[in-house]
């Protein structure tokens, strides 16, 4: 968590830490899934893993630790993949970072009616006002959520938007991974 700003909320800190990590990998990356675990509990119950993650320091006991999971499959729709996930009790939340093309709200009236998913994707990719974004969304078992959105054209830690409702559909899909 080198340059991550100190946010008051542990969930916001985790989202910004994941955003910083993804930023360090560059753009045009696959989606990445993270388990969020309580750092103090991790240090107590899994000291070897905590040491491997550099969490031996007593001051690192507050908050959440993101642990990247296996690669998100590219041959399956993201919502289908998320529907297959079940988390163990030690996981208190999860997060996903994904890159997408977005249009500004002013372009909504221009979207042709009746386009299928693939045709709509192609139309958005060709739109002159499209923006490449990286979205990092995290949810906790209790329903708390937060997210960060970074525009490729403003790729700077000081230009990251944060808030609980920036990507509500993805937050709901992640929350569903905790439902029985």
C-alpha positions in Angstrom: 0.0 0.0 0.0 2.7 2.4 -1.0 1.0 5.5 -2.4 -2.6 4.7 -1.4 -4.2 7.7 0.4 -5.3 7.0 3.9 -9.1 6.8 3.7 -11.1 6.7 6.8 -13.0 3.6 5.8 -11.1 0.3 5.6 -13.2 -0.7 2.5 -12.3 2.5 0.7 -8.6 1.8 1.6 -8.9 -1.7 0.2 -10.5 -0.4 -3.1 -7.8 2.2 -3.5 -5.0 -0.3 -2.8 -6.5 -2.6 -5.5 -6.8 0.3 -7.9 -3.1 1.2 -7.3 -2.1 -2.4 -7.8 -4.0 -2.6 -11.1 -2.6 0.7 -12.2 0.9 -0.6 -11.7 0.1 -3.5 -14.1 -0.9 -1.1 -16.9 -3.9 -1.0 -19.1 -5.4 -3.7 -21.3 -5.5 -6.2 -18.4 -8.0 -9.0 -17.7 -10.5 -8.7 -14.9 -9.0 -9.6 -11.5 -10.9 -11.0 -8.5 -9.9 -10.4 -4.9 -11.0 -11.9 -1.6 -11.0 -9.4 1.3 -10.0 -10.7 4.7 -9.7 -9.1 8.1 -6.0 -8.3 8.5 -5.9 -8.9 12.2 -7.6 -12.3 11.9 -5.3 -13.2 9.0 -2.2 -12.4 11.2 -3.6 -14.6 14.0 -4.9 -17.5 12.0 -2.5 -17.6 9.1 0.8 -16.2 10.3 2.9 -17.7 7.4 0.5 -16.2 4.8 0.6 -12.9 6.7 4.4 -13.0 6.6 4.4 -13.8 2.9 2.1 -10.8 2.3 4.3 -8.5 4.4 1.8 -8.1 7.2 4.1 -9.1 10.2 4.1 -5.5 11.5 1.7 -5.0 14.4 0.5 -1.7 12.8 -0.8 -3.7 9.8 -3.5 -5.3 11.9 -6.3 -2.8 11.1 -8.4 -3.0 8.0 -8.8 -5.4 5.1 -6.2 -7.3 3.1 -7.0 -8.0 -0.5 -5.8 -11.4 -1.8 -5.9 -11.9 -5.5 -7.7 -15.1 -6.6 -7.0 -17.3 -9.6 -7.5 -15.8 -13.0 -11.0 -14.8 -14.1 -11.9 -16.9 -17.1 -12.2 -15.0 -20.4 -14.3 -17.7 -22.1 -17.3 -17.1 -19.8 -19.5 -14.0 -19.3 -18.5 -12.1 -16.1 -22.0 -12.4 -14.6 -22.0 -16.2 -15.2 -18.6 -16.6 -13.6 -19.6 -14.6 -10.5 -22.6 -16.8 -10.2 -20.3 -19.8 -9.6 -18.4 -18.3 -6.7 -18.8 -19.4 -3.1 -16.6 -17.8 -0.4 -15.4 -19.5 2.8 -16.4 -17.9 6.1 -12.9 -16.3 6.5 -13.6 -14.0 3.5 -15.4 -10.9 4.7 -15.7 -9.3 1.3 -14.6 -9.4 -2.3 -13.5 -7.0 -5.0 -13.2 -7.1 -8.7 -11.3 -4.8 -11.0 -12.3 -4.7 -14.7 -11.7 -2.5 -17.7 -14.6 -1.3 -19.9 -15.6 1.3 -22.4 -18.1 3.8 -21.2 -20.1 6.5 -22.8 -21.1 9.8 -21.2 -24.7 10.2 -20.2 -25.2 12.6 -23.1 -24.6 9.7 -25.5 -27.5 7.6 -24.2 -30.0 9.1 -26.6 -27.8 8.1 -29.5 -27.8 4.4 -28.8 -29.7 2.6 -31.6 -32.6 0.4 -30.3 -32.5 -3.3 -30.5 -28.7 -3.9 -30.6 -27.6 -7.3 -29.3 -24.7 -7.4 -26.7 -22.0 -7.9 -29.4 -23.4 -5.2 -31.7 -23.8 -2.8 -28.8 -20.2 -3.4 -27.7 -19.0 -2.7 -31.3 -21.1 0.5 -31.5 -19.7 1.8 -28.2 -16.2 0.9 -29.3 -16.6 3.1 -32.4 -18.3 6.0 -30.7 -16.2 9.1 -30.7 -17.0 10.0 -27.0 -16.1 6.6 -25.6 -13.9 6.5 -22.5 -11.8 3.6 -21.4 -12.2 3.1 -17.6 -10.9 0.7 -15.0 -13.5 0.0 -12.3 -12.7 -1.5 -9.0 -15.7 -2.5 -6.9 -15.7 -4.1 -3.5 -18.5 -5.4 -1.2 -18.6 -6.8 2.3 -20.8 -9.6 3.5 -22.9 -7.0 5.4 -23.7 -5.2 2.1 -21.3 -2.3 2.5 -19.8 -1.4 -0.8 -17.3 1.0 -2.4 -15.8 1.6 -5.8 -13.1 3.4 -7.7 -13.2 4.5 -11.3 -10.1 5.6 -13.2 -10.2 7.0 -16.7 -7.4 5.9 -19.0 -7.0 9.5 -20.3 -6.6 10.8 -16.8 -4.5 7.9 -15.4 -3.4 9.5 -12.1 -4.0 8.5 -8.5 -5.3 12.0 -7.9 -8.0 11.6 -10.7 -9.6 8.4 -9.3 -13.3 8.8 -8.5 -14.5 6.9 -5.4 -18.0 6.2 -4.0 -20.3 3.4 -3.0 -22.7 3.8 -6.0 -20.5 4.4 -9.0 -21.0 0.9 -10.4 -24.2 -0.4 -8.8 -24.8 -3.4 -11.1 -21.3 -4.9 -10.5 -21.6 -4.2 -6.8 -24.9 -6.2 -6.7 -23.3 -9.1 -8.7 -20.4 -9.2 -6.2 -22.8 -9.1 -3.2 -24.7 -12.1 -4.7 -21.5 -14.2 -4.4 -22.2 -14.2 -0.6 -25.8 -15.3 -0.8 -26.6 -19.0 -0.1 
